[in-house]
Amino acid sequence: MKTLTLLVVLLSLSCGPSADIVSKHNVSFYLNEANWTKLQVDLQEDWMIEQLGNLGVAYRREDVEKSMRKTVVFVYDSPIPCYAGLCNGMQNGTKLHVVDRGCPAVSAYTHELMHWLQEDIRGYVDYDHKEIGVWQIADGAPSRSCP
Ligand SMILES: [Zn+2]
């Protein structure tokens, strides 16, 4: 019995807190106090993936979905320290740090996700946002994805 108890304790310590939302594309969200919903996130992601697919072969659905599965989003209630002082979002590998602006569509979620997709799929770093077509998508949103 002591062994079982120890095993349970070790398992719970190694797993950490579970995400508040896991989107349909398996992105994990830690919301803190934000009121984002799974539906809002799913709508935003579906729209982005569809729009990127329309651009051509650079961001194929299967590649985008594979990259998204590794992604974790941390949501904050105020601007976060970044290379430029304070920012509304920051991408660090698979970890996206995003300030809550009311819902995912008007926050920097898909903007920071786009930085990760560029890096993971194409090995491309575009901090100056030169790949204009993808930034129009990443900073856009379907109208129904925000309350
Ligand atoms: Zn950016």
Residues whose N, C-alpha, C, O or C-beta is under 5 A from the ligand:
A	BS01	ZN	Y127
